[in-house]
Amino acid sequence: MLTRRSVLAATSAAVTLPLLGGNLWQAQAARPPRLGAQATIQLRFVNQTGAYDNSSIHFYIVGTNLATGEQSRVTPEGQLVPVSTADNGSDGYADYSIPFAGSGETLSQIPADMSGRIYFSLGDKLRFKVNEGNALAYPAAWVESDPSYGVLHDCVEFTYKSGRIYCNTTMVDMFSVPLSIALTGEESPTTGTLVEGGRAKIFDAISASPDFSSLVVDDRRIIAPGHGLEMGRFSESFFDSYVDQVWSKYAGEDMVVKANNTTFTGRVSGDQFVFDGGVQAFSRPTTRDVLFCDGALAAPNDGITGPVAAVLGAGFNRTTLLASANQPTDDPGGFYQGDPVHAYCKAMHDNTVDGKAYGFAFDDVGGFASYVEDNASEMAVTLTPF
């Protein structure tokens, strides 16, 4: 399976939408197929923005047909169909928008065996483009030349397979429209709800941080620092001193990582962080590697190196690696307390009701991501107050 990290470096080039974040493949592998699984799951969208009426909101369901591997979309009738270059209009873009209901709640559905995103746009429509080979290009809201840059929008992510829904809200690329998820099923979990006034508090907190303030784009969105780095809005050396301190500390003592029900012990040797148990050695990561949990921190789906890389990526972003040689740490009170502070992630977690957010690719390490799953009959997404 692909992991969510495959999409993090993508801009408006055509990409294949991956499955959900971090360690979702482990969660899926642990679940047996559900007997008699339903062919679709109902979607219910609730507009509580207070700033936009239903007539100005559209949604889009795009992703991958897991049975065929084709990049696909859901039609207004709820059918899963492959995207095609023939979908591009005279302006060169495909209109996959579906309007909200005239009033009240809006209903739709996700067909079986689909993984993707549900986008919501407010005030204007998003522009998708189908490239040769029927490869779908998604909006890249951190790129000023992207045709959807000026559109207020956000998304949730999902995989629906064998009657079970796996889904999350996400701030890994950006934060704009506050969204919450509620599932109706065996456990009926919820996530993503912000505290009262949470959106404004997030914007205010990041605007007040000298290192992060340039990531704020008016009142439209906050670009994640990884993409901000690519756009010249964020320092390429932000985490460098912290990385150097980690390398120095563990040149003289062991780090113990518990991951995938196994304990691994590592120590820095020269410019490599070397672990036992068959883990591939890690080179010294750059700030970009830390923000994207990629490059030197790349996490292959192998059950060995991948889980250790995820723990290291989480520890760097949360600045917990100097505080404890035993990773991962499970006390969120100790997250984002080191120097430097990842103010973007901190603001997201500080302003959710359950303390969970998807601020970076492996925010699910320790169970701190805004992620839920269930054998559910309905997935409700609420556009919460601005």
Secondary structure, DSSP 8 states (H G I E B T S, - for coil): ---GGGGTT--SSB-----SSTTHHHHHHTS---TT--SEEEEEEEE--SSS-GGGEEEEEEEEETTT--EEEE-TTS-EEE--GGGB-TTS-B---EE--SSS-EEEEEESSEEEEEEEEESS---BEEETTTEEE---TT-TTSTTTTSEEEEEEEEEETTEEEEEE--SSEE-S-EEEEEEESS--EE--B-TTHHHHHHHHHHT-TTTGGGEETTTEEE-HHHHHHTTSS-TTTTHHHHHHHHHHTTSS-EEEEETTEEEEEEEETTEEEESTT---EE---HHHHHHT-GGG---SSSSHHHHHHHHHHHHHHT-TTT-SEES---GGGTT-SSS--HHHHHHHHTBTTS----STTTTTTT-SSEEEESEEEEEEEE---
